[in-house]
Amino acid sequence: MNNLTASQTDYLKAIYLISLKGEVKVTKIADYLNYSKPSVVRALKNLRDLKLIIYETQGLIKMTSKGEKYAKDIIRRDNVLRQFMIDILGVDRAQAKIDSENMKHAISCYTITKLEKYIKNILNIEEEEINEDNCVYDCNSEICASCGRFIKN
């Protein structure tokens, strides 16, 4: 994942999260990220060249399995960092969101995994504490893409 730019990871995250709610089109991505449609189209062509998405001009955008794997890792990094800042350091949610967005691009997979294990051990969050109606839980990630909480198996 280290070979992707910050912009590319933001697009992958957006595509993945939009896909959880329905079809992904250029307009939805532009609205979600508050970018122009021409900027989105350029980015989609780059992601397509990297074989992270399937995109035909004027069509639906779908993630490849490689793209989905990257997107889930991006969300995982963002959530682990945000949860650490909020629940361990006491940083307010708004600032933690800003900081985690910036930090996720620079942290190694090794370090994020160690941080994730630390958080799980310290917080030990039970399933009953999770409001599943508001969570965007993915069975492969153990983390809610919406609230950043861990869900124990």
Secondary structure, DSSP 4 states (H G I P E B T S, - for coil): -TTS-HHHHHHHHHHHHHHTTS---HHHHHHHHT--HHHHHHHHHHHHHTTSEEE-TTS-EEE-HHHHHHHHHHHHHHHHHHHIIIIIS---HHHHHHHHHHHTTTS-HHHHHHHHHHHHHHH---GGGS-TTS--B-TTTSBBTTT--B---
